[in-house]
């Protein structure tokens, strides 16, 4: 139940009754959203602004023509025209209370579910780290962001597939093989000296070598070593992701894509469209690299689709470029029925965005779209001091290091408290302290407080199941603190829809903190004002209505935490009595 969409549909009907010739395309641009200033009402619409040009009248004149129709809507109590023609609407309290009742009927798993996706198939690719070592905290942020985006879109009604694209072909895999062979020789008793420059130095490869020798005893087959190392490290990656709560639906191998002939098929498709040619690229702008030379190459007409330059499809040795392989992968996913592709990449891949979008637009002839959200770096500190790199990994802090230190719930929530493109500072001391300054604790404490109230209510009144609370008379809920919470709960379906469309799961983390803040504020004021307490002796109707609201808060927090992959806690052991902000 999305009260914003329901009101929008009612506004469409009013518009049709006043201006019957307005087409659907114009209606689709009409919005209903909370006004910037809450004193202006509960919702605002741009209907008059959108219709003005089509009907040939000034926006305020259009707004005045719509006024009577809006006033007759059963959930509206007040209509005002503001500024150049915006229309502010105040709703009856019962309209918002009906959303609370719906939430209680639906439960935390389904409350907020949307239909905007209409079952449209979406493939979300994320993590996709080279299987050459443990996942880093940077990979962790990408994994959490990608997983939350996929969860969001599924909740908004899309048919989502979560994909991990395994880069198990190319130079980095050959370097891995060389590095593991060195460690196998070392494990067999040979003195290998210092690790040569260009090989991976991490001590985690000692575990790979040991496991290899336990199975194979010795090495004399490079392919066997390579395949074993990839399988071993991918299994380690899957274990770490599982601990983080990330589980992909499908793992696609780059090597398998190459072996299947998919790259050749993609090249044939582009050639048939006249988008492949032999040519010479201009020298790179700025200082020309010493090893650059003008040579004829197989090129893709990327500039025809918005890219800055055309892109090579083959290397000098005749093998295909990484970009060509990526095109084949995207084309493969499109052939599987996915017209919306999302590939979560690191911020250092910003230069890749234009060419990748151009390739998908070209090879699918505009039938598929590719989004590439950029995820920025994570700096790890402890009380403001930089944390040392992992000895085992050699040059970076691993996902496992952070998991062991703070746990999956803290990691997932904190890493979604910033927009993906912003650098995130993850301070071990701050993210584990029990105070209102720690957003993870702040939200979990709100949920635990709700659970505590509900426990006492159960002792007093017996059956307080969601089904029974959904039938509770909510009319006693009249205080500003109560209505503020009810209205906030009512926005959850809209938050899901808007966050999914924008591919911005941090909006969910922000929303959850807003709900927690409103609840803590109600709780704290109840300590000073006995009339605001949840359970009122001798007033069962008011107590039951407030119990329903408390449960509504709890299930809304649980629903939002579920989207970002965090388990809501029923109780917290804390020596801190937290004052709400």
N, C-alpha and C positions, 0 to 999 in steps of 0.2 A: 504493500500500500504506500504509494508515493503521493502525499497530499499536494505537492507542487504540480505534479503531472495531472492529477485529477482536477485541480483548479484551472490549469492551462487548457484542458479539454473543455471545461465549462466556458472559459473565455472565448474559445474558438466558436462555440455554439452561439454566444452572444454576438460575436463579430458577424457570423453568417446571417443572423436575424436582422442586423442593422445594415450590413453591406453584403448582400447575397452574391455579388459577382466576384468577390475576392477569391483568388485561386489558392490551392493547397501549398504551393511553394512559398507564397508569402506568409501564410499562417505558420509554417514551420519555423519562421524566424522570430516569432513572438516568444518571449521568455517570461517566466515567472520565477522570481528569486527573492531572497531576503533583502530588504533595503539596507543601505549602508548605515543608516541611523535608525535604530530600533524604535525611536519615538515617532517615526513616520508610519508605523503600522507593522503588520506581520509579513506582508509580501508586496512586491512592486512588479508592474508589468510595463513593457515598452510597446504594447499593442498600438497605441495611437501614433507613436513615432514611426513604426513599421508601415502602418496603413496610409499615412499622410499622402505620400506621393501617388500611390495607386488610386486613391479616391479623390485626389485633387483638392484637398482641404488642409489647412494648418493643423498641426498636431493637437493643439488645445481644442480646436473645434471638433476634431475626431473624438477626443477624449470625452467631451461633453455629450456627444451623440451616443457614446457607449455607457454613460454613467447610469442611466435608469436600468439597463439590462444587468449591469454588475450589482446594483443594489438589490435586485430581485433574487440573486443567487442565495440559496438557503443557508449557506455557511458564512455569508458576509454580513458584518454589522456596520461597516463604515467604509466609504470610498472618497478619496481626495485626489484632486489633480495637482501635481507639483511641477515646478519649473516649466520647461518648454512643452511638456505633455506627458510626463510619466504619471502613472496612476497607482496610488498607494492604496492597499487593501488591508482592512483589519478583519480578522476572522473571529467567529464565535469560539469560546473556549472548548465547546463540545467537539468542534472539528479536530482539534489537536488531541483531545482525550480519546477520540475514536481510534487514533493511531496508536496510542498507548494500549488500548484494549486489543487492537490487532497484533501488536508486538507480543502481548501475553498469550494470545491464541497461537501465534506462529512459533515462538521459541527462538533461542539465540542462533540456531543453525540456519533458519530460513528468514528471520526478520531482516529486512533490507534487501532481499533478493530483487533484482530488477529484470526487465524484459527488453531493455534497449538493444542488447546484443542479438536478439531474435535467432539464436542458435547459429549465428555466423561463425564459421571455422577460423580460428586464430592459432598460429603457431608461435610460441614464445621460446626463443633460444637464449639460454643464459648459462653462465659459467664458461663452458666450452674451453677450459684451460688445456694447454698442451699437457699430455700425460708424461711429463718429464720430472715431476717432483710433487711435493705436498702443496696443497692449496694455501695461499697466503691470505692475510686479512683483507687485501684488496679484492681477491676472488670472493671472499666471504661477503663483502658489501654488494658485489654484483649478484651473487647468489640470492641474497636476501631481497634485494630490489626486484630481481627478475621473478622470484617466487611470489612476492606480494603482488606484482603486476598481473601475473597469471591468475592468482586467486581472486583479485579484484574483478578481472574481466569475466571469470567464470560466474562470480556472484552477480554481475550485471547482465548475465544471460547469454554470454558467448560460449561457443563450444571450443574449449581451450586444450591445446596439446603442449606439454612442457618438454622441450628438447635440449639435449646436450650433444653438441657437434664435436666429436673427438678428432682433434688435429693429429692423427697418427701417421702422417706422411710428411716427407720433406726433410730439410736439413736438421731441424731440431731433434728428430727421431734418430737420425744417424749419429748425432753428437751423444744422445742418450746411450745408444748402443755401444759406442766407443768407451763411454764413462763406465758403464756396467761391466764391460769386458775387463777394464782395468781393475775394478773392485773384485771381480771373480779371480783374477790372477793373484791379487793381494790376499784374498780369503784362502787361496790354495797354498799360501806360504811364500809367494814371491815378493821381493822387496821392489815396489814400484816407484819409490822415491816420491817427489812432489807431483801433485796432479798437474798434467800439462795444461797450459793456457788454452782455453777453448772448450775444455771438458767441464762437466758439472762437478763442483767440489763437495757438494752436500754429503754428509755422513749417512743420510737416509739410504744411499745407494749400497751401503754395506749390507743392509737388511735384504735388499733385492738380490745381491750376489749370494748371500748365505742361503736364501730360499731357493735360488737357482741351482746351487750345488747340491742341495738336499734332494732335488728332483733329478738332476741330470749328471751329477758327479764331476763332469768336466765340460769344457766348451770347445767346439771346433766348427760350429755352424752359426754364422752371424745372424741369420734370419730367426733361428730358434731363440737366441738371446734377445733380439729385438722384440719378438712377439711376447716372450715371457715377461720382459720388463714392462711393456705397455699394459699387459693384463694385470700384473701385480700392482702397478701404480694406479691404474684406473680403479681397481678394487679398493685401494686405500682412499682414493678420492671419494668413491661412493660411500664408504664408511663414514668419512668426515661429514659429507653432505647429509647423510642420514641422521647423524647426531645433531646437525643444525636444523633438522626438520625439513630438508629439501629432498624431494624425490621426483625424478624426471620420469615422464611416460615413455620416452624413446631416446635411445643413444644411437647416433648415426656416425659411422666411421668415414673419415675423409679417404682413407685407403680403399675402403669398399666402394665409395663413390667413383674413385679413379678406375678401379678394376671393372666396374660395371659398364664402363663406356659412356657414363653420363656426361662427362666433359665434352666428348666428341659430339654427342647429341645436342648439347647446348651450343657448341660452335656451329653445328649445321643449322640450327634454328636461327642464330644471329646472321649467318651467311645468307640464308634464304631471304632474310629481311633486308639484305643489302647493307649490313652494319659491320662487316668485317672487311678489312682491306690491308694491303701491304704498303707501308709508308715509313717515313723517317720523322721522328719527333724533333721539335726544336730543342735546343739546349735548355737545361733548367735555368729559371730566372735567378739572378744573384750570382754568387761565385760558382763557377762551373767545376764540378768534382774532377780530380785528376784522371780518374778511370773512365770518365764519360767519353763516348765516341758516337758520332752519328752513324747509325746503321739501319738498314731496312728491317722492319719488324712487322709481325702480325698484330694489327691494332683494331680495337673496338671503337666505333664512333660514339664515344661517351659524351662528347660535346653536343651532340644532337639532342641530348636529354638533360642538359643543364650542368654538365660537369665542366671543369676548367680546361682540361686537356683530354685528348683521346688516350686510351689505356692499352698497354701491351698485354697480349694474351699468351705469348710464348717467350721463353727465355732463349738466350743465345745457343744453348745446347739442344733446343728443340722441344724441351719439356714445357708443360703449361705452367703459367704463373699461378700464385696463390689466388689472385683475383679471378682468373678463369675458373679455378676450382670452386671458388665461392659462388660464382654465377651458376655453375652446374648444380650446386647444392640448393640454392634458392629456387632454381627452375624445377628441381626434383620435388621440393616442398609444394610448389604451386601445382604440379601435376598430381600431387596427393590430395588436392582439393582445398588448399589453404590460400585464400586470396588476401589475407592480412598476415604479414610476417613481421614479427618484432624480434630484433636481435640486440640484446643488451651488451654493450661494449664499453671498454675503459675510455676515460677522457682523452688518453693519448691516441685514440683512433679517430679523432675529429676529422682528419683529412681523408678518411675512408668513406665518410657518410655520402658525399655527393656522388662518387663513382658507383657505390653500391646501389643507391636509389635509382640512378640512371640505368644500371644494368637490369634491375628488376622491372622497371617500367618498360624497357626495350624488349626484353626477352618474353615477357608476358603480354606484350602489346597493350599495356595499360590496364590489364585486368587484375593485377595484384599490386599491392602497396607494401613498402618496406619502411618500418620505423627503426631508428637506431638510437635509443636513449643512451646518453653518455654518463657513466658513473665515475665520479672523481675519487681521489686517493683518500686513504685513511691514515692519520698520524696517531700513533699509539703512545700514550704517556701514562705515568703513575704519579699522582700528586704534582702534575705539571712537568715532571722530568721525563725525557725520552726513555722508552723501554729498549733494552738491548736486544739485538737480533738473536734468533734461535741458533744455538750451537749446532743442533742437529741439521737444520736447514742450511746453515752457512751464511746466507746473505739476506734473510728476510724473516719476519715474524709469521708463523703459520696460523692457519685457521684453528688447528688443534690446540696450539698454545693458548689462544684466546678462549676457546671453548672450555679448556681445563680451568682457566682462571675465573671466568664469570658465568658460564652456562649459556645455553642457546637462547633462552627467553630474553635475557638482558641484551645479548648481541643483536637479536632481530629487532627489538623495539628501538634501541638507541640508534642503530644504523638507519632507521627510517624517520629520525627526528630532524633530518636535514634534507633539502632537495638533493636529488641524486648528483646533480652537476656541481654541487658545492663541496669543498674539502671538509672532511669530518674529523674532528679531534675526539678520539676515544680514550678517555682517562679512566683507568681502572679504579682509582679511588672514588671518583665522582659517580660512576655508573653503578657502584655497589653500596653507596652510602644510603642510609634510610632517612631520607629527608624530603621535603617538598621540592627541593632543587633537583632531585633525581626523577625525571619524568616516568621512568619505568616503575619505581617504587610508588610514586604519587598515584598512578593509575591502579596498580595492584592493590594499594591500600584502600582505595575507594571500593573496589570490588569486594575485598575482604570485609570492610565495614558493612556493606550491604548484606553479605552472608551472615554476619553476626546479628544484625537486626532481624533477618528472616528466621534465624534459629530461635531467637527469643519470641518472635511472633508465633512460631509453630508451637512453642510451649504454652502460650497463652490461648491460642485460638484453634489449634488442631490443624485441619486441612487448609493449607495455603498453596495448593498446587497452582500451576499456571492456569489450568482450565478453570479452577474456581475463582481465581483472582480476575480472570478475563470477564467474569460476570459481575464483578463488584461495581457498586454504584460509585462513580468517580466524581459526582457533583460536589462532595465536600471539599475537593481540592480547589481552593480559591486564592490561597496566599501567593504573592509574587514569586517567592522562592520555588513553590510547587509548579506554577505555570511556566516558569523559566526552564525548569527541567523537562517538563512535558513537551514544550516546544522544541527543545534541543533534541530530545529523543525522536521527534517527528522529522527532523532533518536527516537522520541516518540514511534512509533510502536515496535521498538526493546526493548525499556525500558519496555513496557508492557509485552512483551514475556519473557524477562529475569527475571523480578521481579516476574511474575506469576510462572515460573518454580522453582525459588528459594524460593517462598513464603515469599518475603521480600518487603512489601509495603513502607518501609522507602526509598527505591530507588526512588519511585515516588516523595516523598517529596524533596529529594535531586535534582532530575531532575528539578522540578518546580522552585526551588531556582536558579538553573543554568540559566534557561530561563529568570527569573526575573533579574538576575545580568547582563546578556548580554543586555537585553533591557534597563535597567537603564544606562548602560555604553554608549549605543548609544544615549540615550536621553541627557545625560550630555555633551557628546562631541558635540552634536548639538547646545548647548548654546554658545560654543566658535567658532564653525565652521559652518557658515551659510549654507554651501553646504551640510551639513549632516541633515538639518532639514527635517521634514516629508512632509510639504506642501511648495512647492517652487513656488513663484509667477512667472507666465509666462512659467512654464514648467509642463504642465499637465501630459504628459506621465510618467515622473519621479515621480511626486506626486502620481499618481494613483498606480504605482508599489509599492511605499513605503506604501501607505494606505493598499494595499493587504498584505504586510508583517506585518504591525502593527496588522491587523485583524488576521493574522496567529498566531502571538504571543498570542493574547488574547484568541483565541479559543483553542490553545494548553495548555495554563494555565488553562482554564476552563475545558478542558477534563481531565487533570491530577488531578485537585481539585475534580472533580466529582468522580473519582476512590476512593479517600480517604474520600469522603463524606463531602466536604466543599463547600459551596456556594460561587462562585466568586462575588466580590463586584464591582459595576460599578463606585462607587465614595467613597472617604474617606474624612471625615472632619479632617484636620490635620493642626496644627499650625507649624509643623516641615517641613522645606524644606530639604529633605533627599538627601545627597550625596551618590551616588552608591559606594559600596565597591571596 
